[in-house]
Amino acid sequence: MGRLIGYSSAAILTGETMEVLENTTMLVRNGLILGFDPPPAETEVVDMRGRLLCPMFINSHTHIGDTGAKDLGIGLSLEESVIPPDGLKHRFLSTLDRSSHITMMRHGMIEMLRSGTVAFADFREQSVEGAHRLRTAAEGLPITPVILGRLTENQEMEKSLPEAEKLLSIADGLGLRDVSAYDPEVLQRLRLDYPEHIFAVHAAEGLAEELHSRKTTGRGQVARALDWGVDALVHLVHADPDELLRAAEEGVFAVHCPRSNGILGDGFANLSEWNTLGLDYCLGTDNIMFCSPDMLREMDIASRLGRGINRDPTAVDSRRILQAATIYGARMLKLEDRLGSLSPGKDASFIVFDLSSPNMQYSHDPINSIVHRASVKDIESVIVRGLPLDIGLE
């Protein structure tokens, strides 16, 4: 049956509501959480006194293919840095041999693990080959990559459909750059043919692209993506509120990436408005080229910006920000049956924060401390599926 382990005397964020239980024991067997109960006599007790246990993070939007290009394009616009085919990122990717690229992406995933991320959605460029590279890079690592592959842009249906069939045989879905780059009839057909796959797209990220969409079609990028049945919309910095309301009513997830939007000069989405509209939102760190894949930093800036933009300290709720980095990301990526919260039956994958560290000592609110104060230096250990993480950067 496997040994029964009890992580005892800790403060633990439990369930999808992140309720804080003090001096609690979490029982774990075979990498799964059994419950939060007094430990039976046969339990191997691990003393977690002075520790805070938090579910590992879900990063809902990344581009780890550019791990090897860190800070290469700071100061460039969205178009200059990441738009194909001539954006700096794509020129960089074209210079990499397969082995070097895989090594770089593996490094990015190890960075994520060490900062507490257990699963991530990657908008994987380079079509079928790109998806293969990411699968190879993840081999042997205790992290779950959700690969959203990218089709070749601006090509006819006769070429797109065969490419999509190959891509979706190894990827978990599609992660598209812009609705304008694809035939909507192709996307509608793929949506019907692959109902279990995740379809996501960047939308209303750049103001120029959003205004062009409205001028040429009379509609924003969000509305056009909703027409073919998208599951998740990323960025939404310049989205029309009426279109966002439709997205909320249709149960589409939104992904907020404030650090990336800020460094590219795109502006910031308004989380308070998203809350009012009822959007289910998650957090992502976007391009490693511009942002470390550190969800602690993403939560902190998302919360502070949400309050500052609205000039209202109550505009954003810290618990909801933490949920955006955990359970809502798990729902978007269809991983909520085993990840996203510390709940019975789910993986025992959690971050151990040291409450005696100088930064965390004297904390009066565990959730606010994680969202606004904690850093990687405050992480004592990371437990993935019941096993301590012991991986160095390569």
C-alpha positions, -999 to +999 in steps of 0.1 A: +000+000+000+029+023+005+040+042+036+016+067+052+033+101+057+019+128+079+031+164+073+023+176+108+019+209+127+019+231+097-003+259+084-018+245+052-038+262+025-066+236+019-092+230-008-101+252-038-110+281-015-075+280+001-088+279+036-059+282+061-058+254+086-034+259+115-014+231+132-028+206+108-016+172+096-019+163+059-019+126+053-002+113+021+002+079+007+017+069-027+020+106-037-017+113-031-034+133-004-057+112+018-070+140+040-064+163+069-067+142+100-049+132+132-022+108+121-028+071+128-002+051+148+015+037+117+021+072+102+056+084+095+054+119+108+073+148+093+074+178+116+064+209+096+062+233+126+068+269+115+061+260+078+033+270+054+022+245+028+008+259-004-004+241-036+021+242-064+014+268-091-001+264-126+014+288-151-013+293-177+007+310-204+044+306-213+067+306-243+096+286-230+111+282-265+129+315-260+146+305-227+180+310-243+171+346-253+167+361-218+165+399-219+176+400-255+148+423-267+141+446-237+131+480-251+116+466-284+080+467-293+057+437-295+061+436-333+098+440-332+104+414-306+079+385-310+058+388-342+068+363-369+086+359-392+110+388-386+106+394-348+137+390-328+125+359-311+119+340-343+152+351-357+168+338-326+150+305-327+161+299-363+197+299-352+193+270-328+201+234-335+177+209-320+198+197-292+207+231-279+171+242-281+159+212-261+186+219-234+174+255-231+138+245-227+147+219-201+165+246-182+133+267-183+112+239-169+137+233-141+134+271-133+097+266-130+099+236-107+123+253-084+100+283-080+070+261-073+053+255-107+041+220-114+023+225-147+022+250-175+006+259-208+031+266-236+023+283-268+048+262-287+061+277-319+077+257-348+046+235-354+051+197-352+088+199-346+084+224-319+059+202-300+083+172-304+112+193-289+092+203-259+080+167-252+116+156-254+128+184-231+102+175-204+112+138-203+121+127-168+110+160-151+081+160-126+063+188-144+033+187-167+037+206-200+004+213-217+016+219-253-005+242-273+010+240-308+011+267-334+000+262-370+018+278-399+001+312-405-017+325-435-019+293-455-048+276-474-071+251-458-056+223-479-023+228-462-036+237-427-057+207-421-030+180-427-006+200-406-031+204-378-038+166-378-001+159-373+003+186-347-028+177-326-017+140-325+012+150-302+000+184-288-027+191-263-043+218-284-036+249-303-020+281-291-025+307-318-008+341-322-036+361-337-071+353-351-063+373-382-035+348-392-058+318-397-089+309-418-118+309-394-134+280-413-103+259-406-105+268-369-142+260-367-136+226-383-107+217-360-128+228-330-155+203-340-130+175-349-110+179-316-135+186-289-112+174-260-082+196-271-076+231-257-079+260-281-063+292-270-053+325-288-037+358-280-063+385-283-064+423-279-027+423-268-015+451-290-036+482-295-028+485-332-039+449-340-071+454-320-080+486-338-072+471-372-096+442-364-124+466-355-118+488-386-116+459-411-142+435-396-163+458-373-155+435-344-127+430-319-103+400-318-122+385-288-155+383-307-139+367-337-122+341-315-154+333-297-171+325-330-150+294-336-152+282-300-120+292-282-114+279-247-089+305-235-080+341-244-046+355-235-037+392-226-070+411-234-053+444-226-074+463-252-105+441-253-140+456-257-160+451-224-190+438-243-169+412-259-154+402-226-189+399-211-197+375-239-166+355-231-176+353-195-211+342-203-196+314-226-173+302-198-141+311-216-110+315-195-089+347-196-052+348-189-035+378-174+003+384-180+010+418-164+048+417-164+050+408-201+024+434-210+043+460-190+078+454-204+065+454-240+046+487-234+012+473-243-006+485-212-024+465-186-057+446-184-081+456-156-087+427-132-113+446-113-133+449-146-128+412-152-141+404-118-172+425-124-179+408-157-175+374-141-145+362-162-127+331-150-091+343-151-057+327-146-021+340-145+008+334-169+044+346-171+045+346-210+079+347-227+109+337-207+128+360-230+112+389-210+100+374-177+113+348-153+088+319-150+082+329-114+045+329-104+053+346-071+064+377-089+035+375-113+010+373-084+026+403-067+025+426-096-010+415-107-024+423-073-006+457-069-015+468-105-051+458-101-055+480-070-033+508-083-050+511-117-084+515-100-071+537-072-089+513-049-072+489-024-102+466-025-103+463-063-085+430-062-087+401-037-055+384-027-072+350-023-085+352-059-051+361-071-037+330-055-065+310-070-056+324-104-021+309-100-034+275-088-069+261-092-082+283-120-051+274-141-057+238-133-093+241-146-083+259-177-057+231-185-081+203-175-058+192-147-081+200-117-087+164-109-051+161-096-036+196-093-045+232-083-054+226-047-044+205-016-075+183-015-081+146-008-075+125-039-052+150-055-014+149-060+006+158-029+024+185-048+031+215-026+055+243-017+070+245+018+075+281+028+097+288+059+078+312+081+109+318+102+128+333+072+135+370+078+111+379+050+082+358+062+087+361+100+059+380+118+035+374+090-001+379+101-018+367+069-005+336+050-023+343+018-012+379+016+024+369+025+025+344-004+009+368-029+028+400-020+059+391+001+073+356-006+102+350-029+120+319-041+144+324-012+116+317+012+109+283-003+124+257+020+115+228-003+092+216-030+073+183-028+061+169-061+037+139-059+050+131-025+087+133-034+112+161-025+124+180-056+161+175-060+170+189-094+198+214-102+198+238-131+216+223-161 
